[in-house]
Amino acid sequence: MRPPAEPLPKVDAPAPATASANPPLAEPGAPASMPAPVLAEATSRPETVSLSRQVQQLVAAGTPTASFAAYQLLARCERARRVAEQLPHAALPATHAWMEKEDRPATACGDISPGQTASRLQYAERAAQAGVPGAAMAFLQEGPYGDAMLNATAQPEQPAVRDWMARSRAYVKLAADNGELAAISNMSNHYDFSDPQPALALRYYAAQIEMTRQRLDAHSLATVQQTFARLQRGLPQPVIDAEMQAGQALARQHMGKP
């Protein structure tokens, strides 16, 4: 079982539930939904303060947590705008249905300007550098340019893209080592598919399963055992034992984190 790294919904298809092999560039479509705790912080200010002003105040605060809260407000607005643009072209009923339930730009954006939303990646990165929960995965999912059209044309050999890939991977690894389940799953996928290192893929997968074991049914457990067997294939037994123990220790150290 390979839980997804929260892929983004696409037009004319419901949000995918398959696992990501962690491609280097973000998927096109609307930004991922925001974690509730951070969004609550970003939207708990008095309604008399405009959304644009709230963003300005959070940015001025200068802390990593405030920076991520600013990012969340801006990402919420950007998502609403993208969904509103795509809604008239949604042919499938399921796609139209989830889009209809999304925030409207008037609610999510208020007086937030396009220039403000375009600056959101720097706030996500500032938070990711400091290990703010959720920030690393948000930065990864935004892609190198934070724009679906530009991300689609980005190539790994481009210097700016290569630099973004290195930075985003470092932030996700930091988040994984801090016990974030989504980041742990992403790192396991990364070392399984994108940068094959079976021992490290096994370590993070062991951590992922240790943190989610109580949610697994019999069918899922059978799939887990098959994945463990595949990841362990070809590894010496001392390496298997060491990586399994390291992964389980990582999980137990951070049990209860999102």
C-alpha positions in Angstrom: 0.0 0.0 0.0 1.5 3.3 -1.1 -0.6 6.3 0.2 -0.5 9.2 -2.1 1.3 12.5 -1.5 -2.0 14.3 -1.8 -2.1 14.7 -5.6 -4.0 17.6 -7.1 -7.4 17.2 -8.8 -7.5 17.7 -12.5 -10.2 18.9 -14.8 -12.6 16.2 -16.0 -11.3 13.7 -13.5 -12.0 13.1 -9.8 -9.2 13.6 -7.4 -6.9 10.6 -7.9 -6.5 8.1 -5.1 -3.4 6.3 -6.5 0.0 6.5 -5.1 2.5 9.1 -6.4 5.9 8.0 -7.5 6.9 11.6 -6.7 7.6 13.1 -10.2 9.8 16.1 -9.9 7.2 18.6 -11.1 3.9 19.3 -9.5 0.7 18.2 -11.2 -1.4 20.8 -13.1 -4.7 21.9 -11.6 -5.8 23.7 -8.5 -3.5 23.9 -5.5 -3.9 21.2 -2.9 -6.4 21.8 0.0 -5.0 23.4 3.1 -4.3 21.7 6.4 -7.1 22.7 8.8 -5.0 23.9 11.7 -2.9 26.4 9.7 -6.0 27.5 7.7 -7.8 28.2 11.0 -4.9 30.4 12.1 -5.0 32.3 8.8 -8.7 32.8 8.9 -9.4 33.5 12.6 -8.8 37.2 12.3 -11.7 39.7 12.6 -13.7 40.0 9.5 -13.2 43.8 9.6 -9.6 43.2 8.5 -9.5 42.5 4.8 -7.9 39.4 3.4 -5.2 41.4 1.7 -4.4 43.2 5.0 -4.4 39.9 6.8 -1.7 38.7 4.4 0.3 41.8 4.9 0.1 41.5 8.7 1.2 37.9 8.6 4.1 38.7 6.3 5.2 41.6 8.5 5.2 39.3 11.5 8.1 37.5 9.9 7.9 34.2 11.8 7.9 30.9 9.8 4.4 30.0 11.2 3.0 33.4 10.1 4.6 33.0 6.7 2.9 29.7 6.2 -0.4 31.2 7.3 0.1 33.9 4.7 0.9 31.3 2.1 -2.3 29.4 3.1 -4.5 32.4 2.5 -2.9 33.1 -0.8 -3.1 29.4 -1.9 -6.7 29.3 -0.9 -7.4 32.3 -3.2 -5.3 30.9 -6.0 -7.2 27.5 -5.8 -10.6 29.3 -5.9 -9.6 31.3 -9.0 -8.3 28.2 -10.9 -11.4 26.2 -10.0 -13.6 29.0 -11.1 -11.8 29.2 -14.4 -12.0 25.4 -15.0 -15.6 24.9 -13.8 -17.3 25.9 -17.1 -15.2 23.3 -18.9 -15.8 20.4 -16.5 -17.6 17.8 -18.6 -17.8 14.9 -16.1 -20.5 15.2 -13.5 -18.2 14.1 -10.7 -15.7 16.8 -11.6 -18.4 19.4 -11.8 -19.8 18.3 -8.4 -16.6 18.7 -6.4 -15.8 22.0 -8.2 -19.2 23.3 -7.2 -18.4 22.7 -3.6 -15.2 24.7 -3.7 -14.8 28.2 -2.4 -15.7 31.0 -4.8 -13.1 33.7 -5.5 -15.2 36.4 -3.9 -15.1 34.5 -0.6 -11.5 33.1 -0.8 -9.8 36.1 -2.2 -11.7 39.2 -1.2 -9.3 42.0 -2.0 -6.2 39.8 -2.4 -4.4 40.9 -5.6 -2.9 38.6 -8.3 0.5 40.1 -7.3 0.0 38.8 -3.8 -0.9 35.3 -4.8 2.1 35.2 -7.2 4.4 35.8 -4.2 3.1 32.9 -2.2 5.9 30.4 -2.9 8.5 32.4 -1.0 6.3 32.2 2.1 5.9 28.5 1.8 9.6 28.0 1.3 10.4 30.2 4.4 8.1 28.0 6.4 9.5 24.8 4.9 13.1 25.8 5.7 12.0 26.1 9.4 10.2 22.8 9.4 6.7 24.2 9.8 4.3 21.2 9.5 2.8 21.0 6.0 5.0 23.6 4.4 7.4 21.2 2.7 4.7 19.3 1.0 3.0 22.5 0.0 6.2 23.8 -1.6 6.7 20.5 -3.4 3.2 20.4 -4.8 3.4 24.0 -6.0 6.1 22.9 -8.5 9.1 25.1 -9.5 7.1 28.0 -10.8 3.8 27.7 -8.9 1.9 27.8 -12.2 0.4 24.8 -13.9 1.2 25.9 -17.4 4.8 26.8 -16.6 5.4 23.7 -14.5 4.2 21.6 -17.5 7.0 23.0 -19.6 9.7 22.7 -17.0 12.6 20.3 -17.6 14.8 18.8 -14.9 18.0 19.9 -16.7 17.0 23.6 -16.5 19.1 25.2 -13.7 16.1 26.9 -12.0 14.2 23.6 -12.0 17.2 21.6 -10.8 17.7 24.0 -8.0 14.1 23.8 -7.0 14.2 20.1 -7.1 17.1 20.0 -4.7 15.6 22.5 -2.3 12.2 20.9 -2.3 13.6 17.4 -1.7 15.7 18.7 1.2 12.6 20.3 2.8 10.5 17.1 2.4 13.3 15.0 3.9 13.4 17.4 6.9 9.7 17.1 7.3 9.9 13.3 7.1 12.6 13.1 9.7 10.4 15.4 11.8 7.7 12.8 11.6 5.2 14.2 9.0 3.4 11.2 7.6 2.8 12.6 4.1 6.5 13.5 3.8 7.5 10.1 5.1 5.4 8.4 2.4 6.8 10.8 -0.2 10.4 10.0 0.8 9.7 6.3 0.5 8.2 6.8 -3.0 11.2 9.0 -3.9 13.8 6.4 -2.9 11.7 3.6 -4.4 11.1 5.2 -7.9 12.7 8.6 -8.5 16.1 8.0 -6.9 16.3 4.2 -6.3 17.9 3.5 -2.9 16.1 0.4 -1.7 17.5 0.6 1.9 16.2 4.1 2.4 12.9 3.3 0.7 12.5 0.5 3.1 13.3 2.7 6.1 10.7 5.3 5.3 8.1 2.7 4.3 8.6 0.9 7.6 8.0 4.3 9.3 4.9 4.9 7.3 3.4 1.5 8.1 4.3 1.7 11.7 2.3 5.0 11.9 -0.7 3.7 10.0 -0.9 0.1 11.1 -4.0 0.5 13.1 -5.9 1.7 10.0 -5.0 -1.2 7.8 -7.5 -4.0 7.1 -6.6 -7.6 6.1 -6.4 -6.8 2.4 -4.1 -3.8 3.0 -1.9 -5.8 5.3 -1.4 -8.4 2.6 -0.4 -5.6 0.1 2.0 -4.2 2.7 3.7 -7.5 3.1 4.2 -7.8 -0.6 5.7 -4.3 -0.7 8.1 -5.1 2.2 9.2 -8.3 0.3 9.8 -6.3 -2.8 11.8 -3.6 -1.0 13.9 -6.1 0.9 14.7 -8.2 -2.2 18.5 -8.2 -2.7 19.4 -6.4 0.6 21.6 -8.2 3.1 19.7 -9.3 6.2 21.7 -6.9 8.5 20.7 -4.0 6.3 17.1 -5.1 6.3 17.1 -5.3 10.1 18.8 -2.0 10.6 16.5 -0.1 8.2 13.4 -1.7 9.6 14.4 -0.7 13.1 15.4 2.8 12.0 12.0 3.3 10.3 10.0 2.0 13.3 12.1 4.2 15.7 11.3 7.2 13.6 7.6 6.5 13.6 7.5 5.8 17.4 9.3 9.0 18.1 6.7 11.0 16.3 3.5 9.1 16.7 0.4 11.3 16.8 1.8 13.9 14.4 -0.2 14.6 11.2 
